[in-house]
Amino acid sequence: MTLQLLFDALSLGGIYAVAALGIALIFGVMKLVNFAHGQFIAFAVFALIVPSTDAVAVMGLGAAPAPILVPAILLVGAALAVLAEIFVFRPLRNASPVALMVASFALGVVIQNLLLVGYGGRPKALSLWPELGSPVQIAGASVPLLQVIVIGAVLAVLAALALMLRHTRIGLEMRAAAEDFGMARLLGVRANAVISGAFALSGALAAAVALVLVAQTGVADVRMGGQIMLVAFIATVVGGMGSLGGAVAAGFALGAASVALQALLPAEARPFRDAFLYALVILVLLLRPQGLFAAASAKPRV
């Protein structure tokens, strides 16, 4: 039972961590909380299917084999994010943070309504790799194969990003920009390249979350990115705005806390699990208003 809970916590926390990292990347270089990130997730999901208002979706890109499907969806997410940066956020780069935040809200509404026009509001059944639902035995615990793959994929993605951020030019520039963007520009960091690269990575991470959600639930819903966006934003705040490692750590912590509460709460209290979880978040922020791993350049919040 304990091992099963560990796998559940790693799987859920990994999803939250990847989503939070996508938000933290953008905040690090632009001080923008991109509230359209949830719609990026939904857009990547619907890129799998052709427009249809039927209850059962007609397979489009989702019918492609995994070696083609996964890179294609990651590319869709990255391309959407880069286009959003070029046409929405770049013209507002010198605007106030409030204007940027409103623009991200507006972009999210536009994307969601475009999906509603193209696909309708009814959820679509989408069978993606159903064979991954078969259980495997690990140290006496019966774990779905998909859960094992999700954990391995999340750890691989985080390791690859860590190597990229530490050992490539664009990665070092992103880290420098996240610490102090103004000083980084004075030292020769290419602003457009860094910001576009951060958006591309953020969009690809949103697409990765989309693939996992569809594989787990078998459902495509226009509003499916909203809940993940909320938890990912909370993880970003708890980890410390601007701290990439903090966002990842807080994402795993929220996933672990959610699984632990589901297991430990009495049956009659389990429907209110999220209330207990957010109460813990409030307690953490009361003790550490700046977040657990606030970046050196982070300013105190009023």
C-alpha positions in Angstrom: 0.0 0.0 0.0 2.8 2.4 0.9 4.6 1.7 -2.4 1.4 2.3 -4.3 1.0 5.6 -2.6 4.6 6.5 -3.5 3.9 5.8 -7.2 0.7 7.8 -7.1 2.5 10.7 -5.5 5.3 10.7 -8.0 2.9 10.4 -10.9 0.6 13.2 -9.8 3.4 15.4 -8.5 5.4 14.9 -11.7 2.4 16.3 -13.7 2.1 19.3 -11.4 5.9 19.8 -11.5 6.1 19.9 -15.3 3.1 22.3 -15.5 4.6 24.5 -12.8 7.9 24.6 -14.6 6.2 25.8 -17.7 4.8 28.8 -15.8 7.9 29.5 -13.9 10.0 29.7 -17.1 7.9 32.5 -18.4 7.7 34.3 -15.1 11.5 34.1 -14.7 12.3 36.0 -17.9 9.2 38.3 -18.3 7.7 38.5 -14.7 4.5 37.3 -16.5 2.2 34.8 -15.0 0.8 33.3 -18.2 -2.8 32.4 -17.4 -3.3 31.1 -20.9 -1.0 28.1 -20.1 -4.1 26.0 -19.3 -5.5 26.7 -22.8 -2.1 25.8 -24.3 -2.6 22.4 -22.7 -6.2 22.1 -24.1 -5.0 23.2 -27.5 -2.4 20.5 -27.6 -5.0 17.9 -26.6 -7.3 18.9 -29.5 -4.5 18.9 -32.0 -4.8 15.1 -31.6 -8.2 15.0 -33.3 -10.0 16.5 -36.3 -12.8 19.0 -35.6 -16.0 17.3 -34.8 -19.0 17.9 -32.6 -19.7 14.2 -32.1 -19.4 12.7 -28.6 -16.7 10.3 -29.9 -13.9 12.1 -31.6 -12.7 11.2 -35.0 -9.0 10.4 -34.8 -6.6 12.8 -36.5 -3.0 13.1 -35.5 -3.9 10.8 -32.6 -3.9 7.9 -35.0 -0.1 8.4 -35.7 2.4 6.0 -34.1 4.0 7.2 -30.8 7.4 8.0 -32.3 5.7 10.5 -34.6 2.9 11.6 -32.4 4.9 12.7 -29.3 7.4 15.0 -31.1 4.6 16.4 -33.3 2.4 17.4 -30.3 5.4 18.8 -28.5 6.1 20.9 -31.6 2.5 22.0 -31.7 2.7 23.3 -28.1 6.0 25.0 -28.7 4.8 26.7 -31.9 1.6 27.9 -30.3 3.5 29.4 -27.4 6.1 31.1 -29.7 3.3 32.6 -31.8 1.6 33.9 -28.7 4.9 35.6 -27.6 5.4 37.2 -31.1 1.9 38.5 -31.7 0.6 39.1 -28.2 3.3 39.5 -25.6 6.1 41.0 -27.6 4.2 44.2 -28.6 3.4 44.6 -24.8 6.9 43.9 -23.6 7.2 47.4 -22.1 3.7 47.5 -20.7 2.8 47.2 -17.1 2.6 43.7 -15.4 -1.2 44.3 -15.1 -1.5 44.8 -18.9 0.5 41.6 -19.5 -1.7 39.7 -17.1 -4.9 40.9 -18.7 -3.4 40.0 -22.2 -2.7 36.5 -21.0 -6.3 36.2 -19.7 -7.6 37.5 -23.0 -5.4 35.1 -25.0 -6.7 32.2 -22.9 -10.3 33.2 -23.6 -9.6 33.5 -27.3 -8.0 30.1 -27.5 -10.8 28.4 -25.5 -13.5 29.9 -27.7 -11.7 29.0 -30.9 -11.7 25.4 -29.6 -15.4 25.6 -28.8 -16.2 26.8 -32.3 -14.1 24.1 -33.9 -14.9 21.2 -31.6 -18.0 22.0 -29.6 -18.4 22.0 -25.9 -19.0 18.3 -25.3 -16.1 16.2 -24.1 -14.6 13.8 -26.7 -13.6 10.2 -26.1 -10.0 9.7 -27.2 -8.4 6.4 -26.8 -4.7 7.0 -26.8 -2.4 4.0 -26.1 -5.1 1.9 -24.2 -2.6 -0.9 -23.7 -0.7 1.3 -21.2 -3.5 0.7 -18.7 -2.3 -2.9 -18.0 -0.8 -3.4 -14.5 2.7 -4.4 -13.8 4.1 -5.8 -10.6 6.8 -3.8 -8.8 8.0 -5.0 -5.4 4.5 -6.5 -4.7 2.6 -3.4 -5.8 0.3 -3.5 -8.8 1.0 -0.3 -10.8 -0.4 0.7 -14.2 2.2 0.7 -16.9 1.2 4.2 -17.8 2.0 5.5 -14.3 5.5 4.0 -14.5 6.0 5.5 -17.9 4.8 8.9 -16.7 7.2 8.9 -13.8 10.1 7.9 -16.0 9.2 10.4 -18.6 8.8 13.3 -16.1 12.2 12.5 -14.5 13.8 12.3 -17.9 12.3 15.6 -19.0 13.4 17.3 -15.8 16.9 15.9 -16.1 17.2 17.0 -19.8 16.0 20.5 -18.9 18.5 20.7 -16.0 21.3 19.7 -18.3 20.1 22.2 -21.0 19.9 25.0 -18.5 23.3 24.3 -17.1 25.4 23.4 -20.1 24.0 25.2 -23.1 24.3 28.9 -24.1 20.5 29.5 -24.3 20.1 27.7 -21.0 22.7 29.8 -19.2 21.1 32.9 -20.7 17.6 31.8 -19.4 19.0 31.3 -15.9 20.7 34.7 -16.0 17.6 36.3 -17.3 15.5 34.6 -14.5 17.9 36.1 -11.9 18.1 39.6 -13.2 16.9 40.3 -16.8 18.0 43.9 -16.9 21.6 43.0 -15.9 21.6 40.0 -18.3 20.7 42.2 -21.2 23.5 44.6 -20.3 25.9 41.6 -20.4 24.9 40.7 -23.9 22.0 38.2 -23.4 19.8 38.2 -26.5 16.4 39.2 -25.2 14.2 38.0 -28.1 16.0 34.6 -28.3 15.8 34.0 -24.6 12.1 35.0 -24.3 11.1 33.0 -27.4 13.1 30.0 -26.1 11.4 30.2 -22.8 8.0 30.3 -24.5 8.9 27.4 -26.7 10.0 25.3 -23.7 6.8 26.3 -21.8 4.6 25.3 -24.7 6.3 22.0 -25.2 5.9 21.3 -21.5 2.2 22.1 -21.8 1.9 19.7 -24.6 3.7 17.0 -22.6 1.1 17.5 -19.8 -1.7 17.3 -22.4 -0.4 13.9 -23.6 -0.3 12.5 -20.1 -3.8 13.8 -19.3 -5.3 12.3 -22.4 -3.5 9.0 -21.9 -4.8 8.8 -18.3 -8.4 10.0 -18.7 -9.2 9.1 -22.3 -11.1 12.3 -22.6 -10.5 15.6 -24.4 -12.3 18.6 -22.9 -11.9 22.2 -23.9 -11.7 23.1 -20.2 -9.3 20.4 -19.1 -6.3 22.6 -18.6 -8.0 24.9 -16.1 -7.5 22.7 -12.9 -3.9 21.9 -13.8 -3.2 25.6 -14.5 -4.5 26.5 -11.0 -2.4 23.9 -9.2 0.6 24.7 -11.3 0.3 28.4 -10.5 0.0 27.6 -6.7 3.1 25.4 -7.0 4.9 28.3 -8.6 3.9 30.7 -5.8 4.7 28.2 -3.0 8.1 27.3 -4.6 9.0 31.0 -5.0 8.2 33.1 -8.0 11.1 32.9 -10.4 12.6 29.8 -8.9 12.6 27.0 -11.4 13.8 24.4 -8.9 11.3 25.7 -6.4 8.4 25.3 -8.8 9.4 21.6 -9.5 9.8 20.8 -5.8 6.5 22.5 -4.9 4.8 20.6 -7.7 6.0 17.3 -6.3 5.1 18.4 -2.8 1.5 19.3 -3.8 1.1 16.0 -5.6 2.4 14.1 -2.5 0.2 16.1 -0.2 -2.9 15.5 -2.3 -2.3 11.7 -2.5 -1.6 11.6 1.3 -4.7 13.5 2.2 -6.8 11.2 -0.1 -5.4 8.2 1.8 -5.4 9.5 5.3 -8.6 11.5 5.5 -11.8 9.8 6.7 -14.1 8.7 3.9 -16.7 11.4 4.7 -14.0 14.1 4.5 -12.3 13.0 1.2 -14.7 15.0 -1.0 -13.2 18.1 0.7 -9.6 17.1 0.1 -8.8 20.2 -2.0 -10.0 22.4 0.9 -7.5 20.7 3.2 -4.8 21.0 0.6 -5.3 24.7 0.0 -5.4 25.3 3.8 -1.9 23.8 3.9 -0.9 26.1 1.1 -2.2 29.1 3.0 -0.3 28.0 6.1 3.0 27.7 4.1 2.5 31.2 2.6 1.8 32.7 6.0 5.1 31.3 7.3 7.0 32.0 4.0 5.2 34.7 2.0 8.1 34.8 -0.5 7.8 31.1 -1.2 10.0 28.2 -0.1 12.8 28.7 -2.6 12.4 32.4 -3.7 14.9 33.6 -6.3 17.5 36.0 -5.3 15.9 38.7 -7.4 12.4 38.1 -6.1 10.8 41.2 -4.6 8.6 41.0 -1.5 4.9 40.7 -2.3 2.4 43.1 -0.7 
